[in-house]
Amino acid sequence: MTVDDGATTRLPSLRGRRSLREEIAETLRGAVISGELKPGVVYSAPSLAEHFGVSATPVREAMLDLTKEGLVEIARNKGFRVTHLSAAELDDITHLRALIEIPVIRQITEAGVAPEVIARLRPLAAGIEDAANRRDFIAHVTIDMEFHLTLLEQAGNSRLVEIVRSLRTSSRLYGLRTLTEGSALFDSSHEHAELLDLIEAGDADGAEALMRRHLGHVRGIWAEKPPAPGPGPDPGPDPDPGHDSRPPGEPPR
């Protein structure tokens, strides 16, 4: 068992946007999804609290929130262990997201999105690109979540938004750091601004195709392999029996 004794220097500082518990939970959630907090590693509330410069209580409460979401599990008398998802589980999540998000993007594009909503989403799209350029993976995941959920809210179905929130929270983007060595992460990040352009223009076919391609990039990011070129089919279970499902950090077989 690996135990973290405070080696969490990539975690950002807190910025006082919400309650302390919510802000810590948001930061740690982004750290788990982005792979900054490693699967199988046990993190103690006191060591995380020392990094954030707060008491252990709000950190422990935030970690309990993440336990309910399935992101971490309690390691008795030690702390919290980050859970690991298999390749098949991540494939299932991406497939479900495609079934929901692609047609909804088409729906809201055909219905039209209010100019003030587009104006609110523009800075988020820019923030995702900026986070990618700065290699701030936690900010990238956090802003990306806000962007997509805000967009999906325009369908007027709160239950749908919560389902997608749960699916996105369950994801793991293990390959974010690897993809900064090329252009894939930056290309994927720029797709948010492109999507807004298509929605603003009322181009439902273009928005649907871009969302399909975007989810294909997400699948490539979590799998630590390059995304498939072009729109392609809906992301779904990998038909390749040789798909590399090794845990992050394990050398290729």
C-alpha positions, 0 to 999 in steps of 0.5 A, spaced: 500 500 500 502 506 498 501 512 503 502 519 501 505 523 506 504 530 503 507 529 496 501 533 493 505 539 491 501 540 484 495 541 488 493 549 487 492 553 493 485 555 495 481 561 493 475 563 497 470 562 492 465 558 496 464 555 503 471 552 505 468 544 505 465 545 498 472 549 495 476 543 498 472 538 495 472 541 488 479 542 488 480 534 490 475 532 485 479 535 480 485 532 482 482 525 482 479 526 475 485 529 472 490 524 475 494 529 480 491 524 486 494 517 484 489 511 484 491 506 490 495 511 494 492 513 501 492 521 502 491 523 509 487 529 511 492 532 516 497 532 510 492 535 505 490 540 510 497 542 511 498 543 504 492 548 504 493 551 510 487 549 513 485 545 519 484 537 518 476 538 519 474 541 512 478 536 508 476 530 512 469 533 510 470 534 503 473 527 502 467 524 505 463 527 500 468 524 495 467 518 498 459 518 497 461 520 489 465 513 489 472 517 488 475 515 494 474 510 499 476 510 507 482 506 509 481 505 516 486 509 521 490 511 515 486 516 510 483 516 504 485 511 498 483 514 491 479 509 487 481 506 480 477 505 474 478 499 469 478 501 462 471 497 461 468 502 466 471 508 463 469 506 456 462 505 459 462 512 462 464 515 455 459 511 451 453 513 456 455 521 455 455 520 448 448 517 448 446 523 452 450 529 450 451 529 443 443 529 441 442 534 447 447 539 443 444 538 437 437 540 440 439 546 444 443 548 437 436 547 434 432 551 439 437 557 440 441 559 446 440 566 449 446 571 447 447 572 454 449 565 455 454 564 450 457 571 453 457 567 459 460 561 456 466 564 452 470 566 458 470 559 460 472 556 454 478 561 454 479 559 461 480 551 459 485 553 453 489 557 458 489 552 463 491 547 458 497 552 456 499 553 463 498 545 464 494 546 470 490 540 470 485 541 476 483 547 473 482 544 466 478 539 469 474 544 473 472 549 468 471 544 463 465 541 468 462 548 469 462 549 461 459 543 459 454 543 465 452 550 463 451 548 456 447 542 458 442 546 462 440 550 456 436 543 455 431 545 461 432 538 464 435 538 471 435 531 472 439 530 465 444 535 468 445 531 474 446 524 470 452 527 466 455 531 472 455 524 476 458 521 469 463 526 468 465 526 476 466 518 475 471 519 469 478 519 470 483 523 465 489 519 466 493 522 460 492 529 461 499 530 463 502 525 457 498 529 452 501 536 453 507 533 450 503 534 443 498 538 441 492 533 442 490 537 449 490 544 446 486 542 440 481 538 445 481 545 449 480 549 443 474 545 441 470 549 446 470 555 443 469 552 436 462 549 439 460 556 441 461 558 434 457 553 431 451 553 436 451 561 436 451 560 428 445 555 429 449 549 425 446 543 429 450 538 424 456 542 425 455 542 433 453 535 433 459 532 429 464 537 433 461 534 440 462 527 437 469 528 436 470 532 442 468 526 446 472 521 442 478 526 444 476 525 452 476 517 451 483 518 448 485 523 454 483 518 459 486 512 456 493 515 455 493 514 447 492 519 441 484 520 440 482 517 433 482 522 427 475 525 425 468 525 427 468 517 428 462 513 431 459 514 438 464 513 443 463 506 446 466 500 448 473 498 445 472 493 440 480 492 440 481 486 444 488 488 445 486 495 448 491 497 453 488 497 460 494 497 464 493 502 471 496 509 470 504 508 471 505 501 469 510 500 464 507 498 457 506 490 456 
